[in-house]
Amino acid sequence: MKILHVAYSLGESSAATRLAEIQNEKHTIHFFLGRLSKHNFIRERQIYPYTLTVIGITLHFMEIFLCRLFGVIKGEIFSFGYTSLMQRWLLRRAISKFKFDVVHLHWGGYGFFPISALEGLPIRKVITAHDYHCFTGGCHVPMGCEQFYLNCAECPIIENKYFRSVAKHAQVERMLRLQKMDITVTTPSNYTMEYISRVHKTLDIRVIPNVMGSQYPRIASSVDLMIDIFTEHKLENLVKLVVVGVSQTTRENKGFDVLSYVIERLKEEQIQFKVMVIGDSTGGEDKSIYENYGSLKSGELARVYAVADLCLVPSRYETFSQVTLEAIVCGTPVVAFDLTGPKDIISDGITGFLAPRFDKEGFYCAVKNNLYYKRKNLYTLRKKALEVAEQYSGRTIIDAFDEVYGNTF
């Protein structure tokens, strides 16, 4: 089978990349992207790379201009996505030339690939909802916004009330297009599926989780190595917490405020702890508490997960939560809110702890009460890590997608 994966940009750690790399063992894979990828696997399979990069970057700047014109709150990702003629033409040319069986849209953000570009295609069409821009008036993370269900003309992230009708128009247009297309939508979590289906009631929506990266433990010896790393590096009177990509955002979706609250409470309790920060800095300058690692490759990140006593995922909304999955297969329990993506992955009280949704104090208590859980339950965490690794293995996920693609065989 020939599969064309579509996204604005993809890197080595992207969910679509992990899926495609495993699919490549039995299918022929190509990519239709709005940016040149630095990852060799993708670069070797990009079609029309330079033409699409020019289109992608141009549309990205156009979206920035439109967001400023229409008063989208600074810091919010919003995709109007009204321009699709060139993408449609190139996509159809590619299908004709390469004889693709499936076109699989992952993330066409910044206006690069609106769903209108999928209309009229004679092949199997699939959308994976890594975020929500294909289904809303343009926002990528509606964060439970009731206006998504009621009326995007009252969109809270567009400051100019006269231009909110633009969001409403975009939502109605996307709803109509999706209803007319023979298309399957997959979501990485049950929450995302339920959220989208409340508005798009007629869509064929199926839950298929993201693939775990090949660099993470899959067999007993690999999990044992993670446990050994923890045993060698743990300090009697010092607890290590790890956070990944917890940045400060306009609506605090990533839970920066929750993390800050937890840290201050732990300091008040005079608990000896370190916070290992991966990716965006938390803004902490106190080197007695923060260890900033910046960006790490997957293999390096796995070792940091392994060293930690707890992984904190304070995000209010996650369509899946790759961090949660990765930490658990490295033998480290996770604290997260009891609502979105992490809820599907965590066995509460065993592989992690689910705090009442959006309750900062509840999140803090889940952290404080389980600071030493890993040290006392290494055997249980090892056993569960192997079970989770099998559940989210490439084979399991690929079989689920092959069933979605099914009628193309």
Secondary structure in CASP SS format (residue, H / E / C, confidence):
PFRMAT SS
TARGET T0000
AUTHOR 0000-0000-0000
METHOD secondary structure of the structure
MODEL  1
M C 1.00
K E 1.00
I E 1.00
L E 1.00
H E 1.00
V E 1.00
A E 1.00
Y C 1.00
S C 1.00
L C 1.00
G C 1.00
E C 1.00
S C 1.00
S C 1.00
A H 1.00
A H 1.00
T H 1.00
R H 1.00
L H 1.00
A H 1.00
E H 1.00
I H 1.00
Q H 1.00
N C 1.00
E C 1.00
K C 1.00
H C 1.00
T E 1.00
I E 1.00
H E 1.00
F E 1.00
F E 1.00
L E 1.00
G C 1.00
R C 1.00
L C 1.00
S C 1.00
K C 1.00
H C 1.00
N H 1.00
F H 1.00
I H 1.00
R H 1.00
E C 1.00
R C 1.00
Q E 1.00
I C 1.00
Y C 1.00
P H 1.00
Y H 1.00
T H 1.00
L H 1.00
T H 1.00
V H 1.00
I H 1.00
G H 1.00
I H 1.00
T H 1.00
L H 1.00
H H 1.00
F H 1.00
M H 1.00
E H 1.00
I H 1.00
F H 1.00
L H 1.00
C H 1.00
R H 1.00
L H 1.00
F C 1.00
G C 1.00
V E 1.00
I C 1.00
K C 1.00
G C 1.00
E C 1.00
I C 1.00
F E 1.00
S C 1.00
F C 1.00
G C 1.00
Y C 1.00
T C 1.00
S C 1.00
L H 1.00
M H 1.00
Q H 1.00
R H 1.00
W H 1.00
L H 1.00
L H 1.00
R H 1.00
R H 1.00
A H 1.00
I H 1.00
S H 1.00
K H 1.00
F H 1.00
K C 1.00
F C 1.00
D C 1.00
V E 1.00
V E 1.00
H E 1.00
L E 1.00
H E 1.00
W E 1.00
G C 1.00
G C 1.00
Y C 1.00
G C 1.00
F C 1.00
F C 1.00
P C 1.00
I H 1.00
S H 1.00
A H 1.00
L H 1.00
E C 1.00
G C 1.00
L C 1.00
P C 1.00
I C 1.00
R E 1.00
K E 1.00
V E 1.00
I E 1.00
T E 1.00
A C 1.00
H C 1.00
D C 1.00
Y C 1.00
H C 1.00
C C 1.00
F C 1.00
T C 1.00
G C 1.00
G C 1.00
C E 1.00
H C 1.00
V C 1.00
P C 1.00
M C 1.00
G C 1.00
C C 1.00
E C 1.00
Q H 1.00
F H 1.00
Y H 1.00
L H 1.00
N C 1.00
C H 1.00
A H 1.00
E H 1.00
C C 1.00
P C 1.00
I C 1.00
I E 1.00
E C 1.00
N C 1.00
K H 1.00
Y H 1.00
F H 1.00
R H 1.00
S H 1.00
V H 1.00
A H 1.00
K H 1.00
H H 1.00
A H 1.00
Q H 1.00
V H 1.00
E H 1.00
R H 1.00
M H 1.00
L H 1.00
R H 1.00
L H 1.00
Q H 1.00
K H 1.00
M C 1.00
D C 1.00
I C 1.00
T E 1.00
V E 1.00
T E 1.00
T E 1.00
P C 1.00
S C 1.00
N H 1.00
Y H 1.00
T H 1.00
M H 1.00
E H 1.00
Y H 1.00
I H 1.00
S H 1.00
R C 1.00
V C 1.00
H C 1.00
K C 1.00
T C 1.00
L C 1.00
D E 1.00
I E 1.00
R E 1.00
V E 1.00
I C 1.00
P C 1.00
N C 1.00
V C 1.00
M C 1.00
G C 1.00
S C 1.00
Q C 1.00
Y C 1.00
P C 1.00
R C 1.00
I C 1.00
A H 1.00
S H 1.00
S H 1.00
V H 1.00
D H 1.00
L H 1.00
M H 1.00
I H 1.00
D H 1.00
I H 1.00
F H 1.00
T H 1.00
E H 1.00
H H 1.00
K C 1.00
L E 1.00
E C 1.00
N C 1.00
L E 1.00
V E 1.00
K E 1.00
L E 1.00
V E 1.00
V E 1.00
V E 1.00
G C 1.00
V C 1.00
S C 1.00
Q C 1.00
T C 1.00
T C 1.00
R C 1.00
E C 1.00
N C 1.00
K C 1.00
G C 1.00
F H 1.00
D H 1.00
V H 1.00
L H 1.00
S H 1.00
Y H 1.00
V H 1.00
I H 1.00
E H 1.00
R H 1.00
L H 1.00
K H 1.00
E H 1.00
E C 1.00
Q C 1.00
I C 1.00
Q C 1.00
F E 1.00
K E 1.00
V E 1.00
M E 1.00
V E 1.00
I E 1.00
G C 1.00
D C 1.00
S C 1.00
T C 1.00
G C 1.00
G C 1.00
E C 1.00
D C 1.00
K C 1.00
S C 1.00
I C 1.00
Y E 1.00
E E 1.00
N E 1.00
Y E 1.00
G E 1.00
S C 1.00
L C 1.00
K C 1.00
S H 1.00
G H 1.00
E H 1.00
L H 1.00
A H 1.00
R H 1.00
V H 1.00
Y H 1.00
A H 1.00
V H 1.00
A C 1.00
D C 1.00
L E 1.00
C E 1.00
L E 1.00
V E 1.00
P C 1.00
S C 1.00
R C 1.00
Y C 1.00
E C 1.00
T C 1.00
F C 1.00
S C 1.00
Q H 1.00
V H 1.00
T H 1.00
L H 1.00
E H 1.00
A H 1.00
I H 1.00
V H 1.00
C C 1.00
G C 1.00
T C 1.00
P C 1.00
V E 1.00
V E 1.00
A E 1.00
F E 1.00
D C 1.00
L C 1.00
T C 1.00
G H 1.00
P H 1.00
K H 1.00
D H 1.00
I H 1.00
I C 1.00
S C 1.00
D E 1.00
G C 1.00
I C 1.00
T C 1.00
G E 1.00
F E 1.00
L E 1.00
A E 1.00
P C 1.00
R C 1.00
F C 1.00
D C 1.00
K H 1.00
E H 1.00
G H 1.00
F H 1.00
Y H 1.00
C H 1.00
A H 1.00
V H 1.00
K H 1.00
N C 1.00
N C 1.00
L C 1.00
Y C 1.00
Y H 1.00
K H 1.00
R H 1.00
K H 1.00
N C 1.00
L H 1.00
Y H 1.00
T H 1.00
L H 1.00
R H 1.00
K H 1.00
K H 1.00
A H 1.00
L H 1.00
E H 1.00
V H 1.00
A H 1.00
E H 1.00
Q H 1.00
Y C 1.00
S C 1.00
G H 1.00
R H 1.00
T H 1.00
I H 1.00
I H 1.00
D H 1.00
A H 1.00
F H 1.00
D H 1.00
E H 1.00
V H 1.00
Y H 1.00
G H 1.00
N H 1.00
T H 1.00
F C 1.00
END
